[in-house]
Amino acid sequence: FEQLEHRQRRVILMMELRVVGGDWGLGSLSPEANAIMAYIRLSGNAQQVTIKHNTSSLHPSINAYGLLDVDAPILVVNSEGDNERKVTGFIHIVEELRAQNCNLEEGLSDALQADVLSLVSYIISHFDPACQFMMYIDDEATTITRPSLRENTQFPTRMAVFHAYKHQARTCTEHITRERSLILAQQCLKLLSAKLGDKKFLLGNRPTLADAVAFSYLSLFACPAFSSSVVGVLLDDFVSLKKWAKSIEGQYFQAELREYSSKLKKKLANENEAYKDHLRLLATLGVVGLAMGLYAVVMNKLPSNIFMVV
């Protein structure tokens, strides 16, 4: 039994999740990757899965439609061995994690497991369209998402990732309007708020995949970059949900929050230094200008009252 437990533990420790980089305290800019990361951490087995951000292994490829695509997230099992196995696709990755003892649903009745799957399906179908509009189609796409993806992904992935995600967003929203997507998002917020109530998690006192998926969208809507978007403003009316997402973020994504805080401090320091340089330049120019003006007065190039305010 000890040998079996050792082998099982070793397999789990050799799992690696490769995701597109995060920003604003988020584990990843992909809701799908965020949900998987939340699932791992809520399971209590975060130390058994290594998270790799911005890895160069997320190479762009040509999909079946002849378009650039980025195959992420990727779960690599036995990554240090000769027979590493790569798993892609949200459901397939979750199934693999469950097989490796990262299983939030272990011990749940069939009825409760069915409730989890039903709620997950509802959350994705109601939140994802608004998320796609917000991140890749609306004005925020070029001013927020694109620069962040470029900064938080490696070459050559950064050359393809935004366009790949934008194509996926257009495909996902092909048969739905922006207004309809917001209605769906609001309906989901109302349902989740009612489900949560004063419980610790959506379906009781223990987390499930539904909590991980709900958190991934809520944390994105509430993050500093998108909190002023239409769906971010909608979330402001659901204080308990916002607090719930923030509490999960604060407990399970501390490293990402610290990194973001450090990034903000560094940016502020650079801006302050640039501002001081600007003031020093203005002061230097002022002194030079004053000296030139005085010289001109002395040499009778300008009238002597040139510096008087009339």
Buried (B, 14 or more C-beta within 10 A) or exposed (E): EEEEEEEEEEBBBBBBBBBBBBBBBBBBBBBBBBBBBBBBBBBEBBEBBBBBBBBEBBEBEEBEEEBBBBBBBBBBBBBEEEEEEEBEBBEEBBEBBBEBBBBBBEEBEEEBBEBBBEBBEBBBEBBBBBBBBBBBBBEBBEEBBBEBBBEBBBEEBBBBBBBBBBBBBEEBBEEBEBEEBBBBBBEBBEBBBEBBEEEEBBBEEEBBBBBBBBBBBBBBBBBEBBBEBBBBEBBEEBEEBBEBBBEBBEEBBEEBBEBBEEBEEEEEEEEEEEEEEEEEEEEEEEEEEEEEBEEEBEEEEBEEEEEEEE
